[in-house]
């Protein structure tokens, strides 16, 4: 871990970022980050996809 932030267990991937720009946009702020570390699990994770208004579980494909 580069930034000492909590990472989500079971996520397809985790990205650690540092803020490089902040923009005031009226009633909210826009933050632009630079990725400083990326983490993917050792084992594939099943994830839920949405396509054309329907949900499906994506399964890894063995080569």
N, C-alpha and C positions, 0 to 999 in steps of 0.2 A: 504494500500500500504506500502510495506516494504522498497523499494529502492528509492522511489520518482521518478520513471521513468514514462513516458507516457504509458498508456495502450490503445490497439486498441479496439474501440467500435465495437460491432458486431462480435467479434472473438469467435470461439468455446471455446477457453480457452486462458488465459494469464499466462505465467510463468515469475516470477521475479527471476533473477539469479545474483550471484556474481561470478566474475572471480576467479578461484582457480589455474589455470595454463595457461601459455602462451608458445606456441612452435613456434619457427622460422622455417618455412618450405620453404626456398628458397625465392620465390618472394611473399609470403603471410604469414600471421600468423594464427595459429590455437588456438582458445580460448576454454578452458574447463570451464564450469560453474557449480555451485552448486545451485539448486533450493532453494530459501528462502521463496517463497510464490507462491501459485497457486490460480487462480481465474476462476470460471466458472459462466456463467450467470444464473440468476434465471429461465428464460424461455429458453426452447430448441431453438437452432439456426439451421436453414436449412443450410446445407453445400453442396458444390459441390465436388463430388468424381470422380476419374478417375480410370477405371478398363478396362484392355484389350484394351486400345486405345480409349475408349469411355467415355463420361461424363454422369453423372446422379446426380440428387439431392436426397440426403439421407433425409428421413423424420423420425422423432421420432416415436417410436412404443409405444402405450398405453398398459400398462399391464392389 
